Amino acid sequence: MNNTYRKLMEQQCLSEQAKQAMIHNLQRNEERSSRPFFLRAAIVTACILLMVPLTAYAVETFFGISVVDIVMGNTSSNQLGTGYEVNYPDLTSRQLSDFPEEIQTMEDYRLVVYDSWQEAEEELGITLVNNAFLSDESVTKERAYDLKEEGIFHRVHCFGHYNGFNNQFYRATITAAYRYDNMHITLRSTVTCEHPEISKEEEYEMHWHGVQYRDRDVDEILQEQYLAENGINATIITVDRTGGKSTEYEATFSANGASYRITIKSYDKSKDNEAKENLLEILESFVF
């Protein structure tokens, strides 16, 4: 896994500020060093993917779809400060047999670029997203991510990070970006597989994610629960940005052995309310 970590670091393009934030948070979590190294490498992978490494905890399950708990530092119940962290302790990982043999026997870390979310699902051998909104022709693919391959940066729409240890797969995260009515939408899903050398607690921690902002960039961060008609009970985060920047919205939930994170923001601040309406419509459009 040492080679995995080094290769992963080489593939990332982080600003100096993001690197310092990652180092600071890794130092905060030094007391967790008793974890298996391959798990800590997976956590670092998640940190880099999210650009802001933090730790989190979560809550209960509603009809097989988990509600998310937001853990904040220096916050009140209505104004959540400048960052938040999410985890899913009631999420049940999938069986190894749910995946194709070439995925089951994965030895190490692998990064794969896809032309579509559906292509990623075909390789995984499972359906992660069945959503009419995101499948509509008015929602287009957006090449929003810079990935470095053989020294060259490529703008890509969808990619997957896969992790294996001792010739067995244990984690995959698929990420994609979309454009709809001058709005930027990102979709990320993480799925884990039971592994004989990974405890249940460690599996849960592989799903956490965190977001952190500088105080001067955010007026407030608010949280609310949203119960969709399809049974999804999601936590919605509203990030009110300073300087006339568009409000950012995020919905987080888990279902069918995977965690989900959807974010949306408008490139036109006057359409902030429409951005949130579209986020709710995306949640309502999921079918499990």
C-alpha positions, -999 to +999 in steps of 0.1 A: +000+000+000+030+023+003+033+023-035-005+029-037-002+060-016+028+074-035+011+069-068-021+085-056-002+115-043+015+119-077-019+119-094-033+147-074-032+185-082-036+203-049-030+239-041-005+247-014-034+257+009-052+223+003-019+205+010-015+224+043-051+216+053-045+179+046-013+179+067-031+197+095-059+172+096-037+142+094-018+155+124-051+158+143-058+122+136-024+108+146-040+090+175-057+067+150-024+053+138-032+019+152-055+013+122-042-010+094-021+010+070-042+000+040-072+016+058-053+047+066-043+049+029-079+046+019-088+075+043-060+096+028-074+088-006-108+101+005-091+132+019-075+140-014-107+133-034-126+158-012-097+183-009-106+187+028-099+158+051-120+156+082-136+129+104-173+122+110-200+102+126-236+093+115-270+080+126-299+057+120-315+038+091-349+046+076-364+018+054-328+008+045-318+043+036-296+059+062-300+094+077-267+113+080-255+131+111-234+162+107-206+167+132-193+203+135-167+221+156-176+253+174-212+253+162-247+257+173-278+237+161-287+263+135-254+278+124-228+252+117-196+272+115-172+267+086-171+230+081-189+197+084-181+160+085-203+130+075-203+093+081-227+063+079-222+038+107-254+018+099-244+013+063-241-024+053-213-032+029-219-055-001-207-091-004-176-097-025-197-120-048-218-089-059-188-078-081-172-093-112-142-115-107-118-090-121-130-065-094-130-091-067-093-099-071-080-063-073-046-061-057-040-025-051-051+010-060-065+018-095-078+050-111-101+046-141-116+073-163-150+067-178-171+083-206-203+079-185-216+068-151-232+039-168-198+027-180-185+027-144-215+006-133-209-019-160-173-024-148-185-026-112-213-051-121-239-032-100-263-004-104-256+025-081-278+052-096-312+050-112-323+086-116-346+100-142-334+136-136-297+128-142-306+107-172-326+134-189-312+148-222-313+183-208-286+173-183-253+172-201-219+157-191-194+183-178-156+178-180-149+193-146-120+173-132-083+176-139-065+142-137-029+137-144-019+107-165+017+102-177+025+138-169-004+152-189-035+167-173-069+157-188-103+172-182-127+143-175-164+139-168-164+107-147-138+086-129-134+059-103-110+052-075-107+015-066-089+000-037-078-036-030-056-053-004-041-088-004-057-096-037-092-086-026-113-055-035-127-035-006-137+000-018-147+020-049-157+057-053-173+069-085-175+107-093-191+125-121-200+161-131-230+174-150-244+207-163-281+217-162-296+251-169-263+269-161-259+249-129-230+226-119-240+193-104-216+167-090-225+131-080-203+109-059-210+074-046-188+051-025-194+014-022-175-009+001-171-047+002-167-070+032-130-078+037-116-103+062-090-078+074-113-048+077-136-044+107-172-031+104-161+001+121-133+006+096-158+000+067-180+028+080-151+052+082-143+046+045-176+064+037-170+096+056-164+129+039-158+164+051-159+199+038-141+229+053-142+266+043-122+296+055-142+319+078-140+348+054-155+328+025-187+317+043-215+337+060-231+306+074-237+268+069-271+255+076-284+219+079-319+204+075-334+169+070-354+161+039-377+130+036-384+122+000-414+103-011-392+075-023-380+069+013-347+087+011-340+107+043-312+130+033-293+157+051-292+189+031-264+214+037-267+250+026-234+269+023-241+307+020-209+321+004-196+356+009-187+381-018-218+376-039-209+340-048-236+315-055-250+294-026-238+258-026-262+229-017-253+194-008-275+163-001-260+132+016-276+098+023-269+061+020-288+032+004-281-004-008-246-006+006-234+027-009-232+063+003-242+092-019-232+129-021-249+153-045-239+189-048-253+217-069-246+254-074-258+279-100-233+300-120-259+328-116-265+337-080-300+350-088-309+313-094-299+300-060-335+290-052-338+271-084-306+253-076-321+240-044-354+230-061-333+210-086-315+193-058-348+182-042-360+170-076-328+149-080-334+133-046-370+125-055-359+109-088-338+082-072-352+047-075-338+018-053 
